[in-house]
Amino acid sequence: MMLQDQPQMNDMGTSVPSPHPDTSSDNTLRAIAYSMDALIPGIYLWWGAWQIRIGGSQPEPNYTGTIHDTRGAAIVLPGYRIYSTYQGSYDPG
């Protein structure tokens, strides 16, 4: 028997966001951009539609940054040290 994710309702009858993170390619790339921009420790790899984020964090809802490169890699270490192939801006557009 398969269980399907049902929207959760709070006491007021409105839906609550699912605890499962969005796994879309754009959101993953946005999470990588946010984590690198905020210097959150982790390992980040992206190559076209293929993205890996080990560590880091989900972006804040109002974060609009992104990565303007189709491929790259970065390591952010504790103590605010970043080693990255990406040298561009995280600003949208």
C-alpha positions as CSV (number, residue, x, y, z in Angstrom):
1,M,0.0,0.0,0.0
2,M,1.4,3.4,-1.0
3,L,0.9,6.4,1.2
4,Q,0.5,9.7,-0.5
5,D,1.5,13.0,1.1
6,Q,-1.7,14.7,2.2
7,P,-1.7,18.5,2.9
8,Q,-1.6,19.0,6.7
9,M,-4.1,21.4,8.2
10,N,-3.5,23.6,11.2
11,D,-6.2,24.5,13.8
12,M,-7.5,27.3,11.6
13,G,-8.2,24.9,8.7
14,T,-5.4,26.3,6.5
15,S,-2.8,24.1,4.9
16,V,0.7,23.8,6.4
17,P,3.7,23.5,4.1
18,S,5.0,20.0,3.6
19,P,8.0,19.0,5.7
20,H,9.6,17.6,2.5
21,P,11.9,20.1,0.8
22,D,11.3,21.1,-2.7
23,T,13.6,19.0,-4.9
24,S,13.2,21.0,-8.1
25,S,16.4,22.0,-9.9
26,D,15.8,25.7,-9.5
27,N,15.3,25.5,-5.8
28,T,18.4,23.3,-5.3
29,L,20.5,25.8,-7.2
30,R,18.9,28.6,-5.2
31,A,19.8,26.7,-2.0
32,I,23.4,26.4,-3.2
33,A,23.6,30.1,-4.0
34,Y,22.1,31.0,-0.6
35,S,24.5,28.7,1.3
36,M,27.5,30.0,-0.5
37,D,26.4,33.6,-0.2
38,A,25.8,33.2,3.6
39,L,29.1,31.2,3.9
40,I,27.3,28.2,5.4
41,P,29.7,25.2,5.6
42,G,29.2,22.5,2.9
43,I,30.2,21.0,-0.4
44,Y,28.3,22.2,-3.4
45,L,28.5,20.9,-7.0
46,W,26.4,21.8,-10.0
47,W,26.6,20.7,-13.6
48,G,23.6,21.7,-15.8
49,A,20.6,20.0,-14.3
50,W,22.7,17.9,-11.9
51,Q,23.2,19.5,-8.5
52,I,24.6,18.2,-5.2
53,R,24.4,20.0,-1.9
54,I,26.0,18.4,1.2
55,G,25.5,20.7,4.1
56,G,24.3,24.2,3.7
57,S,20.8,25.4,4.2
58,Q,17.4,25.9,2.4
59,P,17.1,29.6,1.3
60,E,15.0,32.0,3.1
61,P,11.6,32.5,1.4
62,N,12.5,36.1,0.3
63,Y,16.0,35.2,-1.0
64,T,16.1,35.8,-4.8
65,G,19.7,35.0,-5.5
66,T,20.9,32.4,-8.0
67,I,24.1,31.1,-9.7
68,H,24.6,32.4,-13.2
69,D,26.9,29.5,-14.4
70,T,26.0,26.1,-15.7
71,R,28.7,24.3,-13.9
72,G,31.0,24.7,-10.9
73,A,32.0,23.5,-7.5
74,A,32.6,25.1,-4.1
75,I,33.6,24.1,-0.6
76,V,32.7,26.4,2.3
77,L,34.7,25.6,5.5
78,P,34.0,26.6,9.1
79,G,35.6,29.9,9.8
80,Y,34.2,31.6,6.7
81,R,36.7,30.1,4.2
82,I,35.3,29.5,0.7
83,Y,37.0,27.8,-2.2
84,S,34.9,28.1,-5.4
85,T,35.1,27.9,-9.1
86,Y,32.2,30.4,-9.2
87,Q,33.3,34.1,-9.4
88,G,30.0,35.7,-10.4
89,S,27.3,37.5,-8.5
90,Y,24.4,35.9,-6.7
91,D,22.0,38.7,-7.7
92,P,19.0,37.7,-9.8
93,G,18.8,38.5,-13.5
